[in-house]
Each structure stands twice: as C-alpha cells, then as structure tokens.
Amino acid sequence: MTFHVGLSGAGCRAATLQFVASLPSHITFTPTYEYYYVEKNPLAYEITNEPVEVFKGDDVEIPNRPGLGFELNEERLRKYIA
C-alpha cells in the first residue's frame, strides 16, 4: 500500500505520516509513503517552523511533537490567505 501525498500541503503530509505510523507492524503489506513535488508547493514547506518530513536515507521520521507533529508559522501563512 502506498500513501501518495503528491502536491499536498503540510497538514495532509503530517496526517499521512501519523496514520502510517499507527498501522500495526504485523500487517501483511508494507506501507510506503510516496513523496513528490514538495518544491512545487510552498504550503508543504514554507508555512511550518520545521520541516514536516525529515528523511534518513530512504526512510522518513515520524514527527514526535504534539498533535500532527508540526507547528504552523502564522506569519508565513498570511501571504497565502486570500
């Protein structure tokens, strides 16, 4: 099973990581997280204080901060509010 985040913003990416992490380890498939196009969507990386996705080789770390694991930077977000 592959979770596609594509052009998604930070919230969708963080929620997907938390969902993948919640799956039991004994399931018969290997959940994977497909990561594309982050550079094309500033809402994926510009509006948070720290990156949602931190990679170590081919693996992505699951954020361990409260909530979805990221802190929104409201000042940076303002320029995208219409």
Residue pairs with C-beta under 8 A, 6 or more apart in sequence:
1 29
1 30
1 31
1 32
2 31
2 32
2 33
2 34
3 16
3 19
3 20
3 31
3 32
3 33
3 34
4 34
4 36
5 12
5 13
5 16
5 33
5 34
5 35
5 36
6 34
6 36
6 37
7 36
7 37
7 40
7 41
7 44
8 16
8 41
8 44
9 41
9 43
9 44
9 47
10 43
10 44
10 45
10 47
10 48
10 52
10 70
10 72
11 68
13 44
13 52
13 53
14 52
14 63
14 68
14 69
14 70
15 68
16 33
17 33
17 52
17 53
17 60
17 62
17 63
17 69
18 62
18 63
18 68
18 69
20 31
20 33
20 62
21 62
23 31
33 60
35 53
35 60
37 44
38 44
38 45
38 53
39 45
42 80
43 80
44 52
45 51
45 52
46 76
47 72
47 73
47 76
47 77
47 80
48 70
48 71
48 72
48 73
49 70
49 71
49 72
49 73
50 70
50 71
52 63
52 69
52 70
53 60
54 60
54 61
54 63
55 61
62 69
63 69
63 70
65 71
